[in-house]
Amino acid sequence: DDVLDNLRSMVAMKAEEQGIELIFHTGRGVSNHFMGDPLRLGQVLLNLSTNAIKFTEQGHVLINIERVKRDKESDKLTNMLRFSVIDTGIGLSDEQQAKLFQSFSQADSSTTRKYGGTGLGLTICKSIVEMMGGTIEVDSVESKGSTFSFAISLEMDNNEDTISIDDLFKDRLSGTRVLVVDDNSVAREIVSDHLSVLKLDISEAASGKEALAELKRAAQLEVPYQLVLMDWKMEGMDGIETAMTIKESSVIVPTPKMIMVTYYGREEVMDRARKVGLEGYLIKPVEQRVLVKMVGRVLTNATIEAEDTPSPEQEMLDGLDAIRGAMVLLVEDNQINQQVAAEMMESIGIEVEIAANGKQALDRITEETDPDRFDLIFMDIQMPVMDGHKATLKIRAADAPLSKIPIVAMTANAMESERDKCLENGMNDHLAKPIDPNLLHETLIKWIKPRNERAKQVEQVKQESATEEENKAPSSTSVEKKRDGFLPDTLPGFDLVTGLARLAGNRKLYHDILLNFARDHSHSSQRIHEMFEEEEYEEGRHLAHAVKGSGGNLSAMELYSAATELENGFAAGDKDLTGEIAAFDIELQLVLDSISTLEQEIPEPEDAIVADGTFDLDQINGLIEELEVQISRDYGEALELTSRLQTLLKGSSAAVQVDQLVQCLDSFDEKGACNVLGEINQKLNKEEATATDE
């Protein structure tokens, strides 16, 4: 379950963005605990799944796990498991299939241009599976889809807890009538199969309209359904509309209990489900254990000790739902930090007002006569005019209705002494920068008291906004995507996954903030040098602190680290900051160079060769820099980038080194690969310099 849960978290959002169904199915008899390498198994499944999603424009991607055989050898139980990733995508010809697992071979250049990759990570998948003692194969039909599967033997964990959650319910639910409603036949079949352990009487419906007809028929025959499992996103009448119609029907009596099934990240659908009064909701792709527990709870109103405690995710959702509509005063002088923090809170229904320094916050709080105007203050510590410590002391000393309001410090200084100082000066808590979304949510839940009236108002506004958003036609052209804020899959210097998570997946806002950062800090390296030379240490510390804060919130973590070291050096009055400044310069320039690409169209690989037969070194150098990052971060991505580099440098004097790079990656020699990249870079740039001199 841990391996599959991790896989879900990494691919569910991509499938949802692609508009396809993501389905997980673990066959009967497959145990939950094995002895093996979860990291490598997860890497193979991740690569196969992301490829399947990438090349599937409609339909579904199914990850299926089944037991092939079970042997007893040397008193050890061993399972042969087959893992299959099945899609309804573009498929492959026989010729393409024959080339798939060859190192760095491209299936089709037109496919690469259209879908943004060639699936070159299949080479690494084949190697990993073979090292596990298994084999990998593909079965595909053009325009019909593909199945990538591999079988490996895994030793079972003899200490596995064999008590199943199914056993707690099945004797009590046998024969209970359940209707599964989903417009995807595979999804219906798998949900029904997952629930078969409870010995339910299960029927299926392919649409909201079909479900209504079946429920009315059953009620009239006096064999009503006790539960409906309803997919949200269906053609025609969606799940919410169908549920409302069921509840309002005078024919469907008694009204069955209902559970909504929706996609990852669709909080507005969960809000609507709660508003309609449904008994529960599940997130796709649904794990069997979670599905069975939810159905059992809803049908029996059971409380299961230990197993029935809400998951941390569910507790978090419930807690945030209770404080939706709260008002927070955000005290922060850095504009980028303001944007990031505000978006993180507004995306979960918290209203935010901003003060640019402690003096503005003090004035706002002491002048406010409504004791319910604000629920919480987030107070930055280092600010001009008046810092967070002084502002908090004055707020606490003021004779004002809001003088006792909870105040949480927000600071990049995570030392215990800083936390103690915050508490001594009247703050209630401490939140470290860069802000972790989960910690932010926990802090909000901890210090804000729920107020139902305001939450209802915000829920109504959010629902109206969600409806408007759903009615907008999606943009499909590259020009429109560009205007909305183009972001590549990777951006050197940034952890895009974490950065986007801070902004609740708002790609346009992230894109805009990146551009603002580049505008604000294009001359920061030069200014740092000047401040150091003129011994303006306090000014240098403030600038390094500003870059650190913005870089951290944008998930430019190497820049964050370099800026932290530089800030500490300025604060200590260090007379030799040569190394710290050099590291800062390198990381800031990498970030600025990456952001500059967001304003440019990405050329096809062939464009690297210009009209006079020379090479576009800027593009090649950028590719090499990205490769250096991905070799240690994402091996599959490194393989694809290497294939592009091989195409660009075909016939050049560096072609031999590229072949050496391929050999290093084939043998998992990361250090050797990085060394070869350095040789390629040095050779090409030396030749360019020689040509320029001539």
C-alpha positions as CSV (number, residue, x, y, z in Angstrom):
1,D,0.0,0.0,0.0
2,D,2.9,2.4,0.7
3,V,4.3,1.9,-2.8
4,L,0.9,2.4,-4.4
5,D,0.0,5.4,-2.2
6,N,3.2,7.1,-3.2
7,L,2.5,6.4,-6.9
8,R,-1.0,7.8,-6.5
9,S,0.3,11.0,-5.0
10,M,2.7,11.5,-7.9
11,V,0.5,10.8,-10.9
12,A,-3.1,11.5,-9.9
13,M,-2.9,15.2,-10.5
14,K,-1.3,14.7,-14.0
15,A,-4.1,12.2,-15.0
16,E,-6.7,14.7,-13.8
17,E,-5.1,17.5,-15.8
18,Q,-5.0,15.2,-18.9
19,G,-8.8,14.5,-18.4
20,I,-8.4,10.7,-18.2
21,E,-9.5,8.2,-15.6
22,L,-6.7,6.7,-13.4
23,I,-7.6,3.3,-11.9
24,F,-5.8,1.1,-9.4
25,H,-6.7,-2.6,-9.0
26,T,-5.1,-5.1,-6.7
27,G,-6.3,-8.6,-7.4
28,R,-7.6,-11.0,-4.8
29,G,-5.0,-13.0,-2.9
30,V,-2.3,-10.3,-3.2
31,S,-0.9,-9.7,0.2
32,N,0.1,-6.2,1.5
33,H,3.6,-6.9,2.9
34,F,6.6,-8.2,1.0
35,M,10.3,-8.1,1.3
36,G,11.9,-6.1,-1.6
37,D,13.0,-2.8,-2.8
38,P,10.1,-0.3,-2.7
39,L,12.1,2.5,-4.2
40,R,13.1,0.7,-7.4
41,L,9.7,-0.9,-7.7
42,G,8.1,2.5,-7.4
43,Q,10.5,4.0,-9.9
44,V,9.4,1.4,-12.5
45,L,5.7,1.9,-11.8
46,L,6.1,5.7,-11.9
47,N,7.9,5.7,-15.2
48,L,5.4,3.3,-16.8
49,S,2.4,5.3,-15.4
50,T,3.6,8.7,-16.4
51,N,4.4,7.4,-20.0
52,A,0.9,5.9,-20.2
53,I,-0.7,9.2,-19.0
54,K,1.4,11.2,-21.4
55,F,0.4,9.2,-24.5
56,T,-3.3,8.8,-23.5
57,E,-5.6,11.6,-24.7
58,Q,-8.9,10.0,-23.6
59,G,-10.1,7.0,-21.7
60,H,-8.2,5.6,-18.8
61,V,-4.9,4.3,-17.4
62,L,-5.2,1.1,-15.2
63,I,-2.5,0.0,-12.8
64,N,-3.2,-3.7,-12.2
65,I,-1.4,-6.0,-9.7
66,E,-2.2,-9.8,-9.7
67,R,-0.7,-12.9,-8.2
68,V,0.7,-15.3,-10.8
69,K,1.8,-18.2,-8.5
70,R,2.7,-18.9,-4.9
71,D,5.5,-21.3,-4.0
72,K,6.9,-22.4,-0.7
73,E,10.7,-22.6,-0.8
74,S,13.0,-23.0,2.1
75,D,10.2,-22.3,4.6
76,K,9.7,-18.9,2.8
77,L,6.5,-18.0,1.1
78,T,7.2,-16.4,-2.3
79,N,4.7,-14.6,-4.5
80,M,5.2,-14.1,-8.2
81,L,3.4,-10.8,-8.9
82,R,2.5,-9.3,-12.2
83,F,2.3,-5.5,-12.5
84,S,0.5,-4.2,-15.5
85,V,0.0,-0.6,-16.7
86,I,-2.8,-0.6,-19.3
87,D,-3.8,2.5,-21.2
88,T,-6.3,3.4,-24.0
89,G,-3.7,5.7,-25.7
90,I,-2.1,6.0,-29.1
91,G,-0.6,2.6,-29.1
92,L,2.5,1.3,-30.9
93,S,3.3,-0.3,-34.2
94,D,5.2,-3.6,-34.3
95,E,8.3,-1.7,-35.5
96,Q,8.1,0.8,-32.6
97,Q,7.6,-2.0,-30.1
98,A,10.7,-3.8,-31.3
99,K,12.8,-0.6,-30.6
100,L,11.3,0.4,-27.3
101,F,13.7,-1.2,-24.8
102,Q,16.8,-0.3,-26.8
103,S,19.1,2.3,-25.1
104,F,18.2,5.8,-26.3
105,S,16.2,4.8,-29.3
106,Q,13.3,7.1,-30.3
107,A,10.0,5.5,-31.3
108,D,9.1,8.4,-33.6
109,S,10.3,11.9,-33.8
110,S,6.8,13.2,-34.6
111,T,5.6,11.6,-31.4
112,T,8.4,13.3,-29.5
113,R,7.4,16.7,-30.8
114,K,3.7,16.2,-30.0
115,Y,3.9,14.6,-26.6
116,G,7.1,16.0,-25.2
117,G,9.1,12.9,-24.7
118,T,9.9,9.4,-26.0
119,G,9.6,7.2,-23.0
120,L,13.3,6.6,-22.9
121,G,13.1,5.7,-19.2
122,L,11.9,2.3,-20.4
123,T,15.6,1.3,-20.7
124,I,16.2,1.9,-17.0
125,C,12.9,0.1,-16.2
126,K,14.1,-3.0,-18.1
127,S,17.4,-2.9,-16.2
128,I,15.7,-2.6,-12.8
129,V,13.2,-5.3,-13.5
130,E,15.9,-7.7,-14.7
131,M,18.0,-7.0,-11.6
132,M,14.9,-8.0,-9.6
133,G,14.9,-11.3,-11.5
134,G,11.9,-10.5,-13.7
135,T,11.1,-9.6,-17.3
136,I,9.2,-6.7,-18.9
137,E,7.1,-6.8,-22.0
138,V,4.7,-4.7,-24.1
139,D,1.5,-5.6,-25.9
140,S,0.1,-2.8,-28.0
141,V,-2.2,-2.0,-31.0
142,E,-1.9,1.3,-32.8
143,S,-4.8,3.7,-31.8
144,K,-6.1,1.1,-29.3
145,G,-3.7,1.4,-26.4
146,S,-0.8,-0.4,-24.8
147,T,-0.1,-2.8,-21.9
148,F,3.3,-2.7,-20.2
149,S,3.8,-5.5,-17.8
150,F,6.5,-7.2,-15.7
151,A,6.5,-10.1,-13.3
152,I,8.8,-10.4,-10.3
153,S,9.1,-12.8,-7.3
154,L,8.8,-11.2,-3.9
155,E,9.3,-12.9,-0.6
156,M,6.3,-12.4,1.8
157,D,6.7,-10.8,5.2
158,N,5.9,-13.6,7.7
159,N,5.1,-10.9,10.3
160,E,2.2,-9.5,8.2
161,D,-0.9,-8.8,10.2
162,T,-3.5,-11.0,8.7
163,I,-6.6,-9.4,10.3
164,S,-8.5,-7.7,7.5
165,I,-10.8,-4.8,7.7
166,D,-13.1,-6.8,5.4
167,D,-13.7,-9.3,8.2
168,L,-15.1,-6.6,10.5
169,F,-18.0,-5.9,8.1
170,K,-18.8,-8.7,5.7
171,D,-20.9,-10.8,8.0
172,R,-23.1,-7.8,8.8
173,L,-23.5,-6.5,5.2
174,S,-24.1,-9.7,3.3
175,G,-26.9,-9.1,0.7
176,T,-27.0,-5.3,1.2
177,R,-28.0,-3.7,-2.1
178,V,-25.5,-1.2,-3.5
179,L,-25.5,0.6,-6.9
180,V,-22.2,1.6,-8.4
181,V,-22.6,4.6,-10.8
182,D,-19.7,5.5,-13.2
183,D,-19.6,6.2,-16.9
184,N,-16.3,4.2,-17.2
185,S,-17.0,0.5,-17.5
186,V,-13.6,-0.5,-16.2
187,A,-13.9,1.7,-13.1
188,R,-17.4,0.2,-12.4
189,E,-16.1,-3.3,-12.7
190,I,-13.1,-2.7,-10.4
191,V,-15.2,-1.0,-7.7
192,S,-17.6,-3.8,-7.8
193,D,-14.8,-6.3,-7.6
194,H,-13.2,-4.5,-4.6
195,L,-16.6,-4.6,-2.8
196,S,-17.2,-8.2,-3.5
197,V,-15.4,-9.2,-0.3
198,L,-18.3,-7.8,1.7
199,K,-20.8,-10.1,-0.1
200,L,-23.0,-7.2,-1.1
201,D,-25.7,-7.4,-3.8
202,I,-24.1,-5.0,-6.3
203,S,-25.6,-3.5,-9.5
204,E,-24.1,-1.0,-11.9
205,A,-25.3,2.0,-13.8
206,A,-23.4,3.9,-16.6
207,S,-24.9,7.4,-16.1
208,G,-26.9,9.5,-13.7
209,K,-30.0,9.0,-15.9
210,E,-29.6,5.3,-15.8
211,A,-29.0,5.3,-12.0
212,L,-32.2,7.3,-11.4
213,A,-34.2,4.8,-13.6
214,E,-32.8,1.8,-11.7
215,L,-33.4,3.4,-8.2
216,K,-37.0,4.2,-9.1
217,R,-37.5,0.6,-10.5
218,A,-36.1,-0.9,-7.3
219,A,-38.2,1.3,-5.0
220,Q,-41.4,0.4,-6.9
221,L,-40.6,-3.3,-6.6
222,E,-39.9,-2.8,-2.9
223,V,-36.3,-3.9,-3.2
224,P,-34.6,-0.6,-2.6
225,Y,-30.9,0.1,-2.6
226,Q,-29.3,1.0,0.7
227,L,-26.2,2.7,-0.8
228,V,-25.2,4.5,-4.0
229,L,-21.5,5.0,-4.9
230,M,-21.6,7.9,-7.3
231,D,-18.9,9.1,-9.7
232,W,-18.8,12.9,-9.9
233,K,-17.6,13.5,-13.4
234,M,-20.0,11.9,-15.9
235,E,-21.4,12.9,-19.2
236,G,-24.8,14.6,-19.1
237,M,-25.9,14.7,-15.4
238,D,-22.9,14.8,-13.1
239,G,-22.8,13.1,-9.7
240,I,-23.9,16.1,-7.7
241,E,-26.9,16.8,-9.9
242,T,-27.9,13.1,-9.7
243,A,-27.5,13.0,-5.9
244,M,-29.7,16.1,-5.5
245,T,-32.4,14.6,-7.8
246,I,-32.3,11.4,-5.8
247,K,-32.8,13.3,-2.5
248,E,-35.7,15.3,-3.9
249,S,-37.5,12.3,-5.5
250,S,-40.8,11.3,-4.0
251,V,-40.5,7.9,-5.8
252,I,-37.1,6.8,-4.5
253,V,-38.1,5.9,-1.0
254,P,-36.4,5.3,1.3
255,T,-33.6,7.5,0.1
256,P,-30.3,5.5,-0.1
257,K,-27.1,6.7,1.5
258,M,-24.7,8.1,-1.0
259,I,-20.9,8.4,-1.3
260,M,-19.3,10.7,-3.9
261,V,-16.2,9.6,-5.8
262,T,-14.1,12.5,-7.2
263,Y,-10.7,13.4,-8.4
264,Y,-7.7,14.4,-6.4
265,G,-7.5,18.1,-5.7
266,R,-11.2,18.9,-6.4
267,E,-12.0,20.4,-3.0
268,E,-14.9,22.4,-4.5
269,V,-16.7,19.1,-5.4
270,M,-16.2,17.9,-1.8
271,D,-17.7,21.1,-0.6
272,R,-20.7,20.6,-2.8
273,A,-21.1,17.0,-1.7
274,R,-21.2,18.1,2.0
275,K,-23.7,20.9,1.1
276,V,-26.0,18.3,-0.6
277,G,-25.7,16.2,2.6
278,L,-24.0,13.1,1.3
279,E,-22.6,10.6,3.7
280,G,-19.1,10.6,2.4
281,Y,-16.6,11.1,-0.4
282,L,-13.6,9.2,-1.8
283,I,-10.7,10.4,-3.9
284,K,-9.8,8.7,-7.1
285,P,-8.0,6.4,-7.7
286,V,-9.7,4.6,-4.8
287,E,-7.7,2.1,-2.8
288,Q,-9.6,-1.1,-2.0
289,R,-9.0,-0.9,1.8
290,V,-10.2,2.7,1.9
291,L,-13.2,1.9,-0.2
292,V,-14.2,-1.0,2.0
293,K,-13.8,0.9,5.2
294,M,-15.9,3.8,3.9
295,V,-18.7,1.6,2.7
296,G,-18.7,-0.4,5.9
297,R,-18.8,2.8,8.0
298,V,-21.6,4.4,6.1
299,L,-23.8,1.2,6.0
300,T,-23.3,0.3,9.6
301,N,-22.5,3.6,11.3
302,A,-19.8,1.5,12.9
303,T,-16.9,2.7,15.0
304,I,-13.9,0.5,14.6
305,E,-11.3,0.9,17.3
306,A,-7.8,1.8,16.0
307,E,-8.8,1.1,12.4
308,D,-11.7,3.6,12.4
309,T,-9.8,6.6,13.5
310,P,-9.9,9.3,10.7
311,S,-6.8,9.5,8.5
312,P,-4.6,12.6,9.0
313,E,-5.7,13.8,5.6
314,Q,-9.4,13.5,6.6
315,E,-8.8,15.3,9.9
316,M,-7.0,18.1,8.1
317,L,-9.9,18.5,5.6
318,D,-12.5,18.5,8.4
319,G,-10.4,21.1,10.4
320,L,-10.0,23.4,7.4
321,D,-13.7,23.1,6.5
322,A,-14.5,24.3,10.1
323,I,-12.5,27.5,9.8
324,R,-13.4,28.4,6.2
325,G,-14.1,32.1,6.0
326,A,-11.8,33.2,8.7
327,M,-9.9,36.5,8.4
328,V,-6.2,36.6,8.7
329,L,-3.9,39.7,8.9
330,L,-0.7,38.9,7.1
331,V,2.2,41.2,8.1
332,E,5.0,40.8,5.6
333,D,7.2,43.3,3.7
334,N,8.3,41.0,0.9
335,Q,5.9,41.2,-2.0
336,I,6.6,37.7,-3.3
337,N,6.2,36.2,0.2
338,Q,2.9,38.1,0.5
339,Q,1.7,36.6,-2.8
340,V,2.7,33.1,-1.9
341,A,1.3,33.1,1.7
342,A,-1.9,34.8,0.6
343,E,-2.5,32.3,-2.2
344,M,-1.9,29.4,0.2
345,M,-4.6,30.6,2.5
346,E,-7.1,32.0,0.0
347,S,-7.0,28.6,-1.9
348,I,-8.5,26.9,1.2
349,G,-11.1,29.6,1.9
350,I,-9.3,31.9,4.3
351,E,-9.6,35.6,3.7
352,V,-6.4,37.6,3.9
353,E,-5.6,41.3,4.5
354,I,-2.0,42.5,4.1
355,A,0.1,44.9,6.1
356,A,3.6,45.8,4.8
357,N,5.3,46.3,8.1
358,G,4.8,46.2,11.9
359,K,3.6,49.8,12.1
360,Q,0.8,49.3,9.6
361,A,-0.2,46.1,11.5
362,L,-0.2,48.0,14.8
363,D,-2.3,50.8,13.3
364,R,-4.8,48.4,11.8
365,I,-5.3,46.4,14.9
366,T,-5.5,49.3,17.4
367,E,-7.9,51.3,15.2
368,E,-10.3,48.3,14.6
369,T,-13.4,48.4,16.7
370,D,-14.9,45.1,15.7
371,P,-13.5,42.3,18.0
372,D,-14.4,39.7,15.4
373,R,-12.7,41.4,12.4
374,F,-9.6,39.2,12.5
375,D,-9.1,35.7,13.7
376,L,-5.3,35.5,13.5
377,I,-2.2,37.5,12.7
378,F,0.8,36.1,10.9
379,M,3.7,38.3,11.8
380,D,7.0,38.4,9.9
381,I,10.0,39.3,12.2
382,Q,12.5,41.2,10.0
383,M,10.7,44.2,8.5
384,P,11.5,47.9,7.9
385,V,9.8,50.7,9.9
386,M,8.8,48.4,12.8
387,D,9.8,44.7,13.1
388,G,7.6,41.9,14.3
389,H,8.8,41.8,17.9
390,K,8.2,45.5,18.5
391,A,4.8,45.4,16.8
392,T,3.6,42.4,18.9
393,L,4.7,44.1,22.2
394,K,2.8,47.2,21.3
395,I,-0.3,45.3,20.2
396,R,-0.4,43.3,23.4
397,A,0.0,46.6,25.4
398,A,-2.7,48.4,23.5
399,D,-6.2,49.0,24.9
400,A,-8.0,47.6,21.9
401,P,-10.6,44.9,21.2
402,L,-8.1,42.9,19.2
403,S,-5.1,43.2,21.6
404,K,-5.4,39.5,22.6
405,I,-5.7,38.1,19.1
406,P,-3.5,35.0,18.4
407,I,-0.2,36.1,16.7
408,V,2.0,33.5,14.9
409,A,5.6,34.5,14.0
410,M,6.7,33.8,10.5
411,T,10.5,33.7,10.2
412,A,13.3,31.9,8.3
413,N,15.2,31.7,11.6
414,A,14.3,28.2,12.9
415,M,16.6,28.4,16.0
416,E,15.1,27.6,19.4
417,S,16.3,30.9,20.7
418,E,14.3,32.8,18.1
419,R,11.2,30.8,18.9
420,D,11.6,31.5,22.7
421,K,12.1,35.2,21.9
422,C,8.8,35.3,19.9
423,L,6.9,33.6,22.8
424,E,8.5,36.0,25.4
425,N,7.3,39.0,23.3
426,G,3.7,37.9,23.3
427,M,3.4,35.7,20.2
428,N,1.5,32.5,20.5
429,D,3.4,30.3,18.0
430,H,6.1,30.1,15.4
431,L,6.0,29.1,11.7
432,A,9.2,28.6,9.8
433,K,9.9,29.8,6.3
434,P,9.8,28.7,3.6
435,I,6.2,27.8,4.5
436,D,5.2,24.2,4.5
437,P,1.6,23.9,3.4
438,N,0.7,21.2,5.9
439,L,2.3,23.0,8.8
440,L,0.4,26.2,7.7
441,H,-2.9,24.3,7.7
442,E,-2.2,22.8,11.1
443,T,-1.3,26.2,12.5
444,L,-4.5,27.7,11.1
445,I,-6.6,24.9,12.6
446,K,-4.9,25.2,15.9
447,W,-5.4,28.9,16.5
448,I,-8.6,29.9,14.6
449,K,-11.9,29.2,16.3
450,P,-14.6,28.1,13.8
451,R,-17.4,30.6,12.9
452,N,-20.2,29.0,10.9
453,E,-21.8,32.1,9.6
454,R,-18.7,33.4,7.8
455,A,-17.8,29.9,6.6
456,K,-21.2,29.6,4.9
457,Q,-20.7,32.9,3.1
458,V,-17.3,31.9,1.8
459,E,-18.6,28.5,0.7
460,Q,-21.4,30.2,-1.3
461,V,-18.9,32.5,-3.0
462,K,-16.5,29.7,-3.7
463,Q,-19.3,27.6,-5.1
464,E,-20.3,30.4,-7.5
465,S,-16.7,30.8,-8.6
466,A,-16.3,27.1,-9.2
467,T,-19.4,27.0,-11.3
468,E,-18.2,30.0,-13.4
469,E,-14.8,28.2,-13.8
470,E,-16.4,25.0,-15.0
471,N,-18.4,26.9,-17.6
472,K,-15.3,28.5,-19.1
473,A,-14.1,26.8,-22.3
474,P,-10.6,25.4,-21.8
475,S,-7.8,27.0,-23.8
476,S,-6.0,24.6,-26.1
477,T,-3.6,26.5,-28.3
478,S,0.1,27.0,-27.4
479,V,-0.3,30.8,-27.7
480,E,-3.1,30.8,-25.1
481,K,-1.1,28.5,-22.8
482,K,1.8,30.9,-23.2
483,R,-0.4,33.8,-22.1
484,D,-1.7,31.9,-19.1
485,G,1.8,31.2,-17.9
486,F,3.8,28.5,-19.5
487,L,5.7,26.2,-17.2
488,P,7.9,23.3,-18.4
489,D,7.9,20.0,-16.6
490,T,11.3,20.9,-15.1
491,L,13.1,24.2,-14.4
492,P,16.7,24.1,-13.3
493,G,17.2,25.6,-9.9
494,F,13.6,25.0,-8.8
495,D,11.6,22.2,-7.3
496,L,8.4,22.8,-9.3
497,V,6.3,20.2,-7.5
498,T,6.9,21.8,-4.1
499,G,6.6,25.3,-5.5
500,L,3.3,24.6,-7.1
501,A,2.0,22.8,-4.0
502,R,2.6,26.0,-2.0
503,L,0.4,27.8,-4.5
504,A,-2.3,25.1,-4.6
505,G,-1.3,24.2,-8.2
506,N,-1.8,27.8,-9.5
507,R,0.6,27.6,-12.5
508,K,-0.2,31.1,-13.8
509,L,0.5,32.7,-10.4
510,Y,3.7,30.8,-10.0
511,H,4.8,31.8,-13.5
512,D,4.0,35.5,-12.7
513,I,5.8,35.4,-9.4
514,L,8.9,33.9,-11.0
515,L,8.9,36.8,-13.5
516,N,8.5,39.3,-10.6
517,F,11.4,37.7,-8.8
518,A,13.6,38.0,-11.9
519,R,12.6,41.7,-12.2
520,D,13.3,42.5,-8.5
521,H,16.6,40.6,-8.3
522,S,18.2,41.0,-11.7
523,H,20.9,43.3,-10.2
524,S,21.1,41.8,-6.7
525,S,24.4,40.1,-7.3
526,Q,26.0,43.4,-8.3
527,R,24.5,45.1,-5.3
528,I,25.8,42.4,-3.0
529,H,29.3,42.9,-4.3
530,E,29.0,46.7,-3.8
531,M,27.6,46.4,-0.3
532,F,30.4,44.0,0.7
533,E,33.1,46.3,-0.8
534,E,31.7,49.3,0.9
535,E,31.2,47.4,4.2
536,E,27.4,48.1,4.2
537,Y,26.9,44.8,6.2
538,E,23.4,45.6,7.5
539,E,22.1,46.4,4.0
540,G,23.8,43.3,2.6
541,R,22.1,41.2,5.3
542,H,18.7,42.6,4.4
543,L,19.2,41.9,0.7
544,A,20.4,38.4,1.3
545,H,17.5,37.8,3.6
546,A,15.0,39.1,1.0
547,V,16.5,36.7,-1.7
548,K,16.4,33.9,0.8
549,G,12.8,34.4,1.7
550,S,11.6,34.7,-1.9
551,G,13.8,31.8,-3.1
552,G,12.6,29.5,-0.3
553,N,8.9,30.2,-1.0
554,L,9.5,29.6,-4.7
555,S,11.3,26.4,-3.9
556,A,14.7,27.5,-5.3
557,M,16.3,25.6,-2.5
558,E,20.0,25.8,-3.5
559,L,19.6,29.6,-3.8
560,Y,17.9,29.6,-0.4
561,S,20.8,27.8,1.1
562,A,23.4,30.1,-0.5
563,A,21.5,33.2,0.5
564,T,21.2,31.9,4.1
565,E,25.0,31.4,4.3
566,L,25.6,34.9,2.9
567,E,23.0,36.4,5.3
568,N,24.7,34.8,8.3
569,G,28.1,36.0,7.1
570,F,26.9,39.6,6.8
571,A,25.2,39.4,10.2
572,A,28.5,38.1,11.8
573,G,30.5,40.9,10.2
574,D,32.7,38.4,8.4
575,K,35.5,40.2,6.5
576,D,36.0,37.3,4.0
577,L,32.8,36.4,2.3
578,T,34.4,35.6,-1.1
579,G,33.2,32.0,-1.1
580,E,29.7,32.8,0.1
581,I,29.2,35.6,-2.5
582,A,30.5,33.4,-5.3
583,A,28.0,30.6,-4.3
584,F,25.2,33.2,-4.1
585,D,26.2,34.5,-7.6
586,I,26.1,31.1,-9.2
587,E,22.8,30.0,-7.7
588,L,21.1,33.4,-8.4
589,Q,22.3,33.4,-12.0
590,L,21.0,29.8,-12.5
591,V,17.6,30.8,-11.2
592,L,17.5,34.0,-13.3
593,D,18.6,32.1,-16.5
594,S,15.9,29.5,-15.9
595,I,13.2,32.2,-15.4
596,S,14.3,33.9,-18.6
597,T,13.4,30.8,-20.6
598,L,9.8,31.2,-19.5
599,E,9.5,34.2,-21.9
600,Q,10.9,32.2,-24.9
601,E,9.3,29.6,-27.1
602,I,11.1,26.2,-26.7
603,P,12.8,25.4,-30.1
604,E,12.7,22.0,-31.6
605,P,16.0,20.1,-31.1
606,E,16.9,20.5,-34.8
607,D,17.0,24.3,-34.3
608,A,20.2,24.0,-32.4
609,I,22.0,23.8,-35.7
610,V,21.9,27.3,-37.3
611,A,22.1,28.2,-40.9
612,D,25.9,28.3,-41.2
613,G,26.3,24.8,-39.8
614,T,27.5,25.9,-36.3
615,F,25.8,25.0,-33.1
616,D,23.5,27.1,-30.8
617,L,25.7,26.8,-27.8
618,D,23.3,28.6,-25.5
619,Q,20.7,25.9,-26.1
620,I,23.2,23.1,-25.7
621,N,24.7,24.6,-22.5
622,G,21.2,25.0,-21.1
623,L,20.5,21.3,-21.9
624,I,23.8,20.2,-20.2
625,E,23.0,22.2,-17.1
626,E,19.5,20.6,-16.9
627,L,21.1,17.2,-17.4
628,E,23.5,17.8,-14.5
629,V,20.5,18.4,-12.3
630,Q,18.4,15.5,-13.5
631,I,21.1,12.8,-13.4
632,S,20.8,12.8,-9.6
633,R,17.1,13.7,-9.4
634,D,15.2,11.9,-12.2
635,Y,17.1,9.2,-14.1
636,G,14.3,8.7,-16.6
637,E,14.3,12.4,-17.5
638,A,18.1,12.4,-17.8
639,L,17.8,9.6,-20.4
640,E,15.4,11.7,-22.5
641,L,17.6,14.8,-22.2
642,T,20.6,12.7,-23.3
643,S,18.8,11.5,-26.3
644,R,18.1,15.1,-27.3
645,L,21.8,16.0,-26.7
646,Q,22.8,13.1,-28.9
647,T,20.6,14.4,-31.7
648,L,21.9,17.9,-31.4
649,L,25.6,16.9,-31.5
650,K,25.4,14.2,-34.1
651,G,28.4,14.5,-36.4
652,S,30.1,17.0,-34.1
653,S,33.6,16.6,-32.5
654,A,31.8,15.9,-29.2
655,A,29.8,12.9,-30.5
656,V,32.3,10.5,-28.9
657,Q,31.8,12.0,-25.5
658,V,28.1,11.8,-25.9
659,D,28.5,8.1,-26.6
660,Q,30.5,7.8,-23.4
661,L,27.7,9.6,-21.5
662,V,25.3,7.0,-22.8
663,Q,27.5,4.2,-21.5
664,C,27.8,5.9,-18.1
665,L,24.0,6.2,-17.7
666,D,23.5,2.6,-18.9
667,S,25.8,1.4,-16.1
668,F,24.3,3.8,-13.5
669,D,27.6,5.7,-13.2
670,E,26.3,9.1,-12.1
671,K,29.7,10.5,-11.2
672,G,31.2,9.4,-14.5
673,A,28.2,10.9,-16.4
674,C,28.7,14.2,-14.7
675,N,32.4,14.2,-15.6
676,V,31.6,13.4,-19.2
677,L,29.1,16.3,-19.3
678,G,31.9,18.6,-18.1
679,E,34.2,17.4,-20.9
680,I,31.5,18.0,-23.5
681,N,30.8,21.5,-22.2
682,Q,34.5,22.4,-22.0
683,K,35.2,21.0,-25.6
684,L,32.3,22.9,-27.2
685,N,33.0,26.2,-25.5
686,K,36.7,25.9,-26.3
687,E,35.9,25.4,-29.9
688,E,33.6,28.3,-29.9
689,A,36.2,30.6,-28.4
690,T,38.8,29.4,-31.0
691,A,36.4,30.1,-33.8
692,T,35.7,33.6,-32.5
693,D,39.4,34.4,-32.2
694,E,40.0,33.3,-35.8
